[in-house]
Amino acid sequence: MRIWPGSFTLRQWIEKSWKYKLALLLLLAAGLFLCAVLSLCIGSTSLSVPQAFKAVQTGDIAAADYRILVYVRFPRTLAAMLSGIALAVSGVLIQAVLNNALAGPNIIGVNAGAGFAALLAAALFPAMPDLIPAGAFLGALLTGLLIFLLAVRTGAGRLTIVLAGVAVSSILSAGIDAVTLLDPDLAVGASNFMIGGFSGISLKKVFPAGWYILIGLLLALPAGNELNVLSLGEDIARSLGMRVTLVRLFLLAVASVLAGAAVSFSGLLGFVGLLIPHIARRLTGNDNRLLLPSAGMMGGIFVLLCDVFSRVVFAPYELPVGIVMSFLGGPFFLFLLLRTKRRRIHDGMA
């Protein structure tokens, strides 16, 4: 697409114009704020913005509006926003590290690894809930390392890596089933955890994992230059002095921190880390310095909107947000698979 005859393409203008980049970031930040306000106000009991503001301003603990906002809506809104940001940024990092547009935290088994380790930590140390985010991070990291080593050692193709991730995810899902079967106390919330959602979330669950997400974002967002260099290819990256394997392992660890922390309180939410990076690239181009913050904010917006939709579509009953995401992400993943297959056929004929 060209802006006017003889001009450079829209994608080139996007990548060169700092005004566009600044406007896009401000627009996404405003959208994230508005979606957070929408999440605070809309639900089985809807509140207007003036009502919500008045309830917070008065601080009357006995008031129903105040209790709804502070003890129900605020933890849920914060959890949805943080998990969306974390999973989207994790998806950008994983796709760059594996050089695979089909990769994502849930596709290659990172989410399942985090979920298995989180449930295992909850079963072994029920009196130490702060260990759950750490366990989720460790499970995500080990799973990511396994897939990364498979990609490096075998030189496996893109579709092979995805299929290997699906196989690993199936094994870990069986591990989750085994843990919940052996510990009946965990079985009560296991089904909600497997689907993913924010029903009954509390600040006590969000805050420990929130620190992991904050640390992960502080490490991930400045890594745009390194991701840009990696995208040029290993040989060029090494010629520029980059220690490619070390950088990839570090970024994979950061992606595992983000995905594991999000899974520890949101459950096995699917397709955020796959869907959002692709949509963000349509707006930002391939400059990872802009892609990382843009994808993060778009991930927060996406999860917040899905959560609001899940609350109101069958009100007063609630549809788990993970189901909504699967309905949206499943067809998108099939589209990516078919497009990749067509490209391989076209390249072979060429």
DRENGU-572637 format. One record per residue (C-alpha): residue in one letter; x, y, z. Coordinates in steps of 0.2 Angstrom, whole numbers, plus 5000, padded with zeros to 4 digits. Example, Ala and Ser with C-alpha at 12.3 -4.5 7.8 and 13.67 -1.06 7.14 Angstrom:
<nodes>
A506249785039 S506849955036 
</nodes>
This chain:
<nodes>
M500050005000 R500750174995 I500250345003 W500350434987 P501050404969 G502950384969 S503050384988 F503750244999 T502650115006 L501550135022 R502550005031 Q504150105027 W503350265033 I502850175049 E504650115052 K505350285049 S504150405057 W504450445075 K502850545075 Y501850385070 K502750285084 L502450405097 A500550425092 L500350235091 L501050215109 L500050355116 L498450285107 L498750115114 A499050175132 A497450275131 G496550115125 L497250015139 F496650145152 L494950155144 C494849965144 A495349955162 V493950085166 L492749975156 S493249825166 L493049915183 C491249975178 I490449835168 G489949665175 S488449575183 T488149735193 S488649885181 L489250055188 S489350215179 V491050305179 P490350445191 Q489750305203 A491350215203 F492350375206 K491150425220 A491350255228 V493250265228 Q493250445234 T492050415249 G492950255254 D491450185263 I491850005266 A490049965270 A489450025253 A489049895240 D489849995226 Y491550015236 R491649825240 I491249775222 L492649895215 V493949865228 Y493749675232 V493049605215 R493349715200 F495049795204 P495949635207 R495149555192 T495549705181 L497349715187 A497549525184 A496849535166 M497949675162 L499549605169 S499249435161 G498949505144 I500449615144 A501549475150 L500949345138 A501049455123 V502849515127 S503349335131 G502649285114 V503649415105 L505249355113 I504949175110 Q504549205092 A506149305090 V507249175099 L506549025090 N506449125073 N504649055072 A503149145069 L502048995074 A502848995091 G501949055107 P501949015126 N500448905124 I500948825107 I502648765112 G502148705130 V502848845140 N501148885148 A500848695152 G502548685160 A502248835171 G500548765175 F501148595180 A502548665191 A501348795199 L500148655204 L501548545209 A502148685221 A500448705228 A500248525231 L501948505239 F502048665249 P500148715253 A500748835267 M501848935256 P500849015242 D502249135237 L503148985230 I501848965216 P502549105205 A504349045207 G503748865203 A502848925187 F504349015181 L505448865184 G504248755174 A504148875160 L506048905159 L506348715159 T505048685145 G505748835135 L507548765136 L506948595131 I506148665115 F507648785112 L508948635113 L507848535102 A507848675089 V509748705090 R510348525091 T509248445078 G509048595066 A507148555066 G506048655054 R504748775060 L503248655059 T504248515068 I504648635083 V502748675084 L502348485084 A503648445097 G502948585108 V501148515106 A501848345111 V502748415126 S501248515131 S500148355130 I501448265142 L501348415154 S499448415154 A499448235158 G500648285173 I499348415178 D497948285178 A499048165188 V499448305202 T497548355203 L497048165204 L498348125218 D497848285228 P495948305229 D496048475237 L496848545221 A495548465210 V494248595216 G495048735206 A496048635193 S494648635180 N494648825181 F496548835180 M496548725165 I495348835156 G496048995162 G495149145169 F495049275183 S493449225193 G493749235211 I495549315209 S496249415224 L497649535226 K498549405237 K498649295221 V499149435209 F500449535219 P501849405221 A501749365202 G501549545198 W503349575204 Y504049435193 I503049525178 L503749695182 I505549625183 G505249525167 L504649685158 L506049785164 L507249665156 A506249635140 L505749805134 P507549865132 A508049715122 G507249775106 N509049815098 E509649635102 L508049565094 N508249665079 V510049605077 L509549425079 S508249445065 L509649475053 G510249305055 E511549215066 D513049245055 I512749435054 A512349445073 R514049355077 S514949465065 L514249615075 G515049545091 M513449475098 R513549315108 V512049235100 T511749085111 L511949175127 V510749315121 R509449185116 L509549095132 F509349255142 L507849315132 L507049145133 A507349155152 V506449325152 A505049255142 S504849115154 V504749235169 L503349325160 A502349175155 G502649085171 A502049225182 A500549255171 V500049075172 S500249065191 F498649165194 S497749165177 G497848985173 L498248915155 L497649055145 G497949015127 F498449105111 V498749285118 G500649255115 L500349195097 L498949315091 I499449485098 P501249485091 H500549455074 I499249595075 A500549715083 R501749685068 R500349745056 L500449915065 T502249935070 G503249835056 N504749735062 D505649855073 N505649765090 R505949925099 L504249975095 L503449805094 L503849755112 P502849895121 S501549895107 A501149715109 G501149725128 M499849855128 M498849765115 G498949605125 G498249695140 I496849775130 F496449605122 V496249515138 L495349645147 L494049655132 C493849465132 D493649465151 V492249595150 F491449495136 S491449335146 R490649425161 V489149505151 V488749385136 F487849265147 A487549375163 P487149335177 Y488149175172 E489949195168 L490949115153 P492749075158 V493849195148 G494949055142 I493548985132 V493349155123 M495149155119 S495148985112 F493649025100 L494649175094 G496449095094 G496048925087 P495548985069 F496949105069 F498248975072 L497448865058 F497649015047 L499449035051 L499748845048 L498948855031 R499849015026 T501548935031 K501148775021 R500648875006 R502248975007 R503248815008 I502448744993 H502648904983 D504448914988 G504748734982 M503948774965 A504948934963 
</nodes>
